[in-house]
């Protein structure tokens, strides 16, 4: 994985659904998440 200048990794998160606190389904759009490394 290519690292950014800050030393964090960019993780690709595909589109998926997850359950919210109230049990409803939430659609999570495809996005990028940076994780501390």
PDB file of N, H, CA, C and O in Angstrom:
ATOM      1  N   UNK A   1       0.844  -1.203   0.000  1.00  0.00           N
ATOM      2  CA  UNK A   1       0.000   0.000   0.000  1.00  0.00           C
ATOM      3  C   UNK A   1       0.879   1.253   0.000  1.00  0.00           C
ATOM      4  O   UNK A   1       1.897   1.326   0.687  1.00  0.00           O
ATOM      5  N   UNK A   2       0.465   2.192  -0.762  1.00  0.00           N
ATOM      6  H   UNK A   2      -0.363   2.133  -1.320  1.00  0.00           H
ATOM      7  CA  UNK A   2       1.206   3.459  -0.791  1.00  0.00           C
ATOM      8  C   UNK A   2       0.882   4.243   0.474  1.00  0.00           C
ATOM      9  O   UNK A   2      -0.274   4.363   0.881  1.00  0.00           O
ATOM     10  N   UNK A   3       1.916   4.757   1.066  1.00  0.00           N
ATOM     11  H   UNK A   3       2.855   4.659   0.736  1.00  0.00           H
ATOM     12  CA  UNK A   3       1.715   5.527   2.293  1.00  0.00           C
ATOM     13  C   UNK A   3       1.737   7.016   1.981  1.00  0.00           C
ATOM     14  O   UNK A   3       2.432   7.464   1.068  1.00  0.00           O
ATOM     15  N   UNK A   4       0.979   7.760   2.739  1.00  0.00           N
ATOM     16  H   UNK A   4       0.415   7.396   3.480  1.00  0.00           H
ATOM     17  CA  UNK A   4       0.969   9.206   2.571  1.00  0.00           C
ATOM     18  C   UNK A   4       2.117   9.806   3.369  1.00  0.00           C
ATOM     19  O   UNK A   4       2.823   9.099   4.088  1.00  0.00           O
ATOM     20  N   UNK A   5       2.295  11.092   3.239  1.00  0.00           N
ATOM     21  H   UNK A   5       1.721  11.667   2.655  1.00  0.00           H
ATOM     22  CA  UNK A   5       3.414  11.758   3.919  1.00  0.00           C
ATOM     23  C   UNK A   5       3.295  11.653   5.433  1.00  0.00           C
ATOM     24  O   UNK A   5       4.298  11.629   6.146  1.00  0.00           O
ATOM     25  N   UNK A   6       2.065  11.590   5.912  1.00  0.00           N
ATOM     26  H   UNK A   6       1.250  11.610   5.333  1.00  0.00           H
ATOM     27  CA  UNK A   6       1.875  11.541   7.357  1.00  0.00           C
ATOM     28  C   UNK A   6       2.104  10.139   7.903  1.00  0.00           C
ATOM     29  O   UNK A   6       2.038   9.926   9.114  1.00  0.00           O
ATOM     30  N   UNK A   7       2.372   9.190   7.029  1.00  0.00           N
ATOM     31  H   UNK A   7       2.426   9.363   6.045  1.00  0.00           H
ATOM     32  CA  UNK A   7       2.659   7.838   7.485  1.00  0.00           C
ATOM     33  C   UNK A   7       1.411   7.018   7.734  1.00  0.00           C
ATOM     34  O   UNK A   7       1.468   5.984   8.401  1.00  0.00           O
ATOM     35  N   UNK A   8       0.285   7.466   7.205  1.00  0.00           N
ATOM     36  H   UNK A   8       0.239   8.305   6.663  1.00  0.00           H
ATOM     37  CA  UNK A   8      -0.950   6.718   7.397  1.00  0.00           C
ATOM     38  C   UNK A   8      -1.271   5.927   6.135  1.00  0.00           C
ATOM     39  O   UNK A   8      -0.906   6.311   5.024  1.00  0.00           O
ATOM     40  N   UNK A   9      -1.955   4.827   6.338  1.00  0.00           N
ATOM     41  H   UNK A   9      -2.252   4.516   7.241  1.00  0.00           H
ATOM     42  CA  UNK A   9      -2.352   4.005   5.198  1.00  0.00           C
ATOM     43  C   UNK A   9      -3.747   4.403   4.763  1.00  0.00           C
ATOM     44  O   UNK A   9      -4.605   4.721   5.587  1.00  0.00           O
ATOM     45  N   UNK A  10      -3.962   4.381   3.451  1.00  0.00           N
ATOM     46  H   UNK A  10      -3.265   4.123   2.782  1.00  0.00           H
ATOM     47  CA  UNK A  10      -5.311   4.615   2.950  1.00  0.00           C
ATOM     48  C   UNK A  10      -5.951   3.266   2.681  1.00  0.00           C
ATOM     49  O   UNK A  10      -5.445   2.472   1.888  1.00  0.00           O
ATOM     50  N   UNK A  11      -7.054   3.018   3.342  1.00  0.00           N
ATOM     51  H   UNK A  11      -7.464   3.663   3.987  1.00  0.00           H
ATOM     52  CA  UNK A  11      -7.740   1.745   3.186  1.00  0.00           C
ATOM     53  C   UNK A  11      -9.013   1.978   2.394  1.00  0.00           C
ATOM     54  O   UNK A  11      -9.800   2.873   2.701  1.00  0.00           O
ATOM     55  N   UNK A  12      -9.200   1.161   1.375  1.00  0.00           N
ATOM     56  H   UNK A  12      -8.560   0.434   1.125  1.00  0.00           H
ATOM     57  CA  UNK A  12     -10.404   1.284   0.558  1.00  0.00           C
ATOM     58  C   UNK A  12     -11.526   0.499   1.202  1.00  0.00           C
ATOM     59  O   UNK A  12     -11.377  -0.689   1.489  1.00  0.00           O
ATOM     60  N   UNK A  13     -12.649   1.159   1.431  1.00  0.00           N
ATOM     61  H   UNK A  13     -12.771   2.124   1.198  1.00  0.00           H
ATOM     62  CA  UNK A  13     -13.810   0.501   2.018  1.00  0.00           C
ATOM     63  C   UNK A  13     -14.895   0.424   0.958  1.00  0.00           C
ATOM     64  O   UNK A  13     -15.435   1.456   0.561  1.00  0.00           O
ATOM     65  N   UNK A  14     -15.229  -0.779   0.487  1.00  0.00           N
ATOM     66  H   UNK A  14     -14.791  -1.618   0.809  1.00  0.00           H
ATOM     67  CA  UNK A  14     -16.274  -0.903  -0.530  1.00  0.00           C
ATOM     68  C   UNK A  14     -17.653  -0.606   0.055  1.00  0.00           C
ATOM     69  O   UNK A  14     -17.827  -0.517   1.270  1.00  0.00           O
ATOM     70  N   UNK A  15     -18.623  -0.456  -0.839  1.00  0.00           N
ATOM     71  H   UNK A  15     -18.482  -0.528  -1.826  1.00  0.00           H
ATOM     72  CA  UNK A  15     -19.986  -0.169  -0.396  1.00  0.00           C
ATOM     73  C   UNK A  15     -20.541  -1.373   0.353  1.00  0.00           C
ATOM     74  O   UNK A  15     -20.423  -2.509  -0.107  1.00  0.00           O
ATOM     75  N   UNK A  16     -21.137  -1.123   1.489  1.00  0.00           N
ATOM     76  H   UNK A  16     -21.233  -0.201   1.862  1.00  0.00           H
ATOM     77  CA  UNK A  16     -21.707  -2.205   2.274  1.00  0.00           C
ATOM     78  C   UNK A  16     -22.820  -1.658   3.158  1.00  0.00           C
ATOM     79  O   UNK A  16     -23.025  -0.448   3.247  1.00  0.00           O
ATOM     80  N   UNK A  17     -23.530  -2.568   3.806  1.00  0.00           N
ATOM     81  H   UNK A  17     -23.363  -3.552   3.734  1.00  0.00           H
ATOM     82  CA  UNK A  17     -24.588  -2.151   4.723  1.00  0.00           C
ATOM     83  C   UNK A  17     -24.221  -2.589   6.128  1.00  0.00           C
ATOM     84  O   UNK A  17     -23.570  -3.613   6.334  1.00  0.00           O
ATOM     85  N   UNK A  18     -24.653  -1.793   7.083  1.00  0.00           N
ATOM     86  H   UNK A  18     -25.182  -0.961   6.916  1.00  0.00           H
ATOM     87  CA  UNK A  18     -24.418  -2.176   8.469  1.00  0.00           C
ATOM     88  C   UNK A  18     -25.627  -1.778   9.294  1.00  0.00           C
ATOM     89  O   UNK A  18     -26.404  -0.905   8.907  1.00  0.00           O
ATOM     90  N   UNK A  19     -25.773  -2.431  10.434  1.00  0.00           N
ATOM     91  H   UNK A  19     -25.143  -3.140  10.748  1.00  0.00           H
ATOM     92  CA  UNK A  19     -26.916  -2.138  11.292  1.00  0.00           C
ATOM     93  C   UNK A  19     -26.590  -0.976  12.206  1.00  0.00           C
ATOM     94  O   UNK A  19     -25.515  -0.909  12.802  1.00  0.00           O
ATOM     95  N   UNK A  20     -27.537  -0.067  12.304  1.00  0.00           N
ATOM     96  H   UNK A  20     -28.410  -0.121  11.820  1.00  0.00           H
ATOM     97  CA  UNK A  20     -27.352   1.071  13.190  1.00  0.00           C
ATOM     98  C   UNK A  20     -27.707   0.691  14.615  1.00  0.00           C
ATOM     99  O   UNK A  20     -28.016  -0.463  14.908  1.00  0.00           O
ATOM    100  N   UNK A  21     -27.658   1.683  15.498  1.00  0.00           N
ATOM    101  H   UNK A  21     -27.407   2.621  15.260  1.00  0.00           H
ATOM    102  CA  UNK A  21     -27.954   1.425  16.908  1.00  0.00           C
ATOM    103  C   UNK A  21     -29.415   1.018  17.102  1.00  0.00           C
ATOM    104  O   UNK A  21     -29.743   0.237  17.995  1.00  0.00           O
ATOM    105  N   UNK A  22     -30.292   1.569  16.242  1.00  0.00           N
ATOM    106  H   UNK A  22     -30.025   2.204  15.516  1.00  0.00           H
ATOM    107  CA  UNK A  22     -31.713   1.276  16.391  1.00  0.00           C
ATOM    108  C   UNK A  22     -32.117   0.057  15.576  1.00  0.00           C
ATOM    109  O   UNK A  22     -33.305  -0.242  15.459  1.00  0.00           O
ATOM    110  N   UNK A  23     -31.141  -0.652  15.009  1.00  0.00           N
ATOM    111  H   UNK A  23     -30.176  -0.409  15.104  1.00  0.00           H
ATOM    112  CA  UNK A  23     -31.453  -1.861  14.261  1.00  0.00           C
ATOM    113  C   UNK A  23     -31.766  -1.614  12.802  1.00  0.00           C
ATOM    114  O   UNK A  23     -32.035  -2.549  12.047  1.00  0.00           O
ATOM    115  N   UNK A  24     -31.731  -0.342  12.404  1.00  0.00           N
ATOM    116  H   UNK A  24     -31.513   0.417  13.017  1.00  0.00           H
ATOM    117  CA  UNK A  24     -31.986  -0.033  10.997  1.00  0.00           C
ATOM    118  C   UNK A  24     -30.758  -0.331  10.159  1.00  0.00           C
ATOM    119  O   UNK A  24     -29.624  -0.286  10.635  1.00  0.00           O
ATOM    120  N   UNK A  25     -31.021  -0.638   8.893  1.00  0.00           N
ATOM    121  H   UNK A  25     -31.943  -0.675   8.507  1.00  0.00           H
ATOM    122  CA  UNK A  25     -29.888  -0.885   7.998  1.00  0.00           C
ATOM    123  C   UNK A  25     -29.368   0.432   7.462  1.00  0.00           C
ATOM    124  O   UNK A  25     -30.137   1.273   6.997  1.00  0.00           O
ATOM    125  N   UNK A  26     -28.066   0.603   7.528  1.00  0.00           N
ATOM    126  H   UNK A  26     -27.442  -0.081   7.906  1.00  0.00           H
ATOM    127  CA  UNK A  26     -27.445   1.804   6.987  1.00  0.00           C
ATOM    128  C   UNK A  26     -26.593   1.406   5.805  1.00  0.00           C
ATOM    129  O   UNK A  26     -25.831   0.442   5.875  1.00  0.00           O
ATOM    130  N   UNK A  27     -26.719   2.146   4.720  1.00  0.00           N
ATOM    131  H   UNK A  27     -27.338   2.929   4.663  1.00  0.00           H
ATOM    132  CA  UNK A  27     -25.876   1.883   3.564  1.00  0.00           C
ATOM    133  C   UNK A  27     -24.639   2.755   3.670  1.00  0.00           C
ATOM    134  O   UNK A  27     -24.725   3.982   3.705  1.00  0.00           O
ATOM    135  N   UNK A  28     -23.491   2.105   3.721  1.00  0.00           N
ATOM    136  H   UNK A  28     -23.420   1.107   3.693  1.00  0.00           H
ATOM    137  CA  UNK A  28     -22.230   2.837   3.800  1.00  0.00           C
ATOM    138  C   UNK A  28     -21.654   2.903   2.403  1.00  0.00           C
ATOM    139  O   UNK A  28     -21.365   1.880   1.782  1.00  0.00           O
ATOM    140  N   UNK A  29     -21.491   4.121   1.920  1.00  0.00           N
ATOM    141  H   UNK A  29     -21.726   4.951   2.424  1.00  0.00           H
ATOM    142  CA  UNK A  29     -20.961   4.287   0.570  1.00  0.00           C
ATOM    143  C   UNK A  29     -19.488   3.912   0.524  1.00  0.00           C
ATOM    144  O   UNK A  29     -18.790   3.903   1.538  1.00  0.00           O
ATOM    145  N   UNK A  30     -19.046   3.605  -0.675  1.00  0.00           N
ATOM    146  H   UNK A  30     -19.613   3.613  -1.498  1.00  0.00           H
ATOM    147  CA  UNK A  30     -17.634   3.294  -0.877  1.00  0.00           C
ATOM    148  C   UNK A  30     -16.806   4.528  -0.566  1.00  0.00           C
ATOM    149  O   UNK A  30     -17.107   5.623  -1.042  1.00  0.00           O
ATOM    150  N   UNK A  31     -15.764   4.351   0.234  1.00  0.00           N
ATOM    151  H   UNK A  31     -15.520   3.461   0.621  1.00  0.00           H
ATOM    152  CA  UNK A  31     -14.939   5.489   0.613  1.00  0.00           C
ATOM    153  C   UNK A  31     -13.548   5.018   0.995  1.00  0.00           C
ATOM    154  O   UNK A  31     -13.252   3.823   0.998  1.00  0.00           O
ATOM    155  N   UNK A  32     -12.712   5.973   1.312  1.00  0.00           N
ATOM    156  H   UNK A  32     -12.952   6.944   1.310  1.00  0.00           H
ATOM    157  CA  UNK A  32     -11.356   5.645   1.751  1.00  0.00           C
ATOM    158  C   UNK A  32     -11.188   6.050   3.203  1.00  0.00           C
ATOM    159  O   UNK A  32     -11.629   7.119   3.623  1.00  0.00           O
ATOM    160  N   UNK A  33     -10.544   5.178   3.958  1.00  0.00           N
ATOM    161  H   UNK A  33     -10.186   4.309   3.616  1.00  0.00           H
ATOM    162  CA  UNK A  33     -10.323   5.449   5.368  1.00  0.00           C
ATOM    163  C   UNK A  33      -8.823   5.412   5.617  1.00  0.00           C
ATOM    164  O   UNK A  33      -8.131   4.510   5.145  1.00  0.00           O
ATOM    165  N   UNK A  34      -8.330   6.381   6.348  1.00  0.00           N
ATOM    166  H   UNK A  34      -8.892   7.114   6.731  1.00  0.00           H
ATOM    167  CA  UNK A  34      -6.904   6.382   6.667  1.00  0.00           C
ATOM    168  C   UNK A  34      -6.717   5.823   8.067  1.00  0.00           C
ATOM    169  O   UNK A  34      -7.355   6.271   9.020  1.00  0.00           O
ATOM    170  N   UNK A  35      -5.834   4.839   8.177  1.00  0.00           N
ATOM    171  H   UNK A  35      -5.316   4.475   7.403  1.00  0.00           H
ATOM    172  CA  UNK A  35      -5.610   4.216   9.468  1.00  0.00           C
ATOM    173  C   UNK A  35      -4.247   4.596   9.998  1.00  0.00           C
ATOM    174  O   UNK A  35      -3.291   4.674   9.227  1.00  0.00           O
ATOM    175  N   UNK A  36      -4.128   4.835  11.290  1.00  0.00           N
ATOM    176  H   UNK A  36      -4.905   4.772  11.917  1.00  0.00           H
ATOM    177  CA  UNK A  36      -2.811   5.123  11.867  1.00  0.00           C
ATOM    178  C   UNK A  36      -1.913   3.903  11.744  1.00  0.00           C
ATOM    179  O   UNK A  36      -2.353   2.777  11.979  1.00  0.00           O
ATOM    180  N   UNK A  37      -0.678   4.119  11.384  1.00  0.00           N
ATOM    181  H   UNK A  37      -0.320   5.033  11.193  1.00  0.00           H
ATOM    182  CA  UNK A  37       0.227   2.991  11.150  1.00  0.00           C
ATOM    183  C   UNK A  37       1.418   3.075  12.084  1.00  0.00           C
ATOM    184  O   UNK A  37       2.297   2.214  12.042  1.00  0.00           O
TER     185      UNK A  37
END
